[in-house]
Each structure stands twice: as C-alpha cells, then as structure tokens.
Amino acid sequence: MSVRNQRPAANYRLSAYTSLLPWQVRERLFNPVGLGRCGLEPADVYDFLD
C-alpha cells in the first residue's frame, strides 16, 4: 500500500476541517476503476477528499 492510501484514523479531525455536504458528493463524478474490478478510482476519491 502506498503512503497516499494510508488515511488518518476516522476520528482524527483538524480544527479547520469543514464537513462535506451531501450535494457536494452527489454532484461529483468519479472515474470507474479498470476492467475486472468494481468501484471507483481511489486516486480520484482521495483527491476529492483532500
């Protein structure tokens, strides 16, 4: 697993953290992963969350 895929613990938040709103996630289009796999491209999701 690369360093980029290592996410902080779920209960970790910075004081400047702002929550995502549901519409912000719904409007975002993510690329699907390659053939033979299910789900979304992890790099696209991490970029969105960052």
C-alpha positions as CSV (number, residue, x, y, z in Angstrom):
1,M,0.0,0.0,0.0
2,S,1.4,3.4,-0.9
3,V,1.8,6.3,1.5
4,R,-1.0,8.1,-0.3
5,N,-3.5,5.3,0.5
6,Q,-2.8,5.4,4.2
7,R,-5.5,7.6,5.6
8,P,-5.6,9.0,9.2
9,A,-7.9,7.4,11.7
10,A,-11.6,8.1,11.2
11,N,-11.9,10.2,14.4
12,Y,-9.0,12.5,13.5
13,R,-10.0,16.0,12.5
14,L,-8.2,19.2,12.1
15,S,-9.7,22.3,13.7
16,A,-10.0,23.8,10.3
17,Y,-11.9,20.8,9.0
18,T,-15.2,21.6,7.3
19,S,-17.8,18.8,6.6
20,L,-18.8,17.8,3.1
21,L,-22.4,18.4,2.3
22,P,-24.4,15.6,0.6
23,W,-24.9,17.6,-2.6
24,Q,-21.1,18.2,-2.9
25,V,-20.6,14.4,-3.1
26,R,-23.6,13.7,-5.3
27,E,-22.6,16.2,-7.9
28,R,-19.1,14.9,-8.2
29,L,-18.4,12.4,-11.0
30,F,-15.6,9.8,-10.3
31,N,-13.9,7.6,-12.8
32,P,-14.6,3.9,-12.5
33,V,-11.7,1.5,-12.0
34,G,-10.4,-0.6,-14.8
35,L,-11.9,-3.7,-16.3
36,G,-12.5,-6.7,-14.0
37,R,-12.8,-4.5,-10.9
38,C,-15.7,-2.8,-9.2
39,G,-15.9,0.6,-7.6
40,L,-14.3,4.0,-8.1
41,E,-10.7,5.0,-8.9
42,P,-9.1,5.5,-5.4
43,A,-6.8,8.3,-6.6
44,D,-9.8,10.4,-7.8
45,V,-11.7,9.9,-4.5
46,Y,-8.6,10.8,-2.4
47,D,-8.0,13.9,-4.5
48,F,-11.6,15.0,-3.9
49,L,-11.4,14.4,-0.2
50,D,-8.1,16.3,0.1
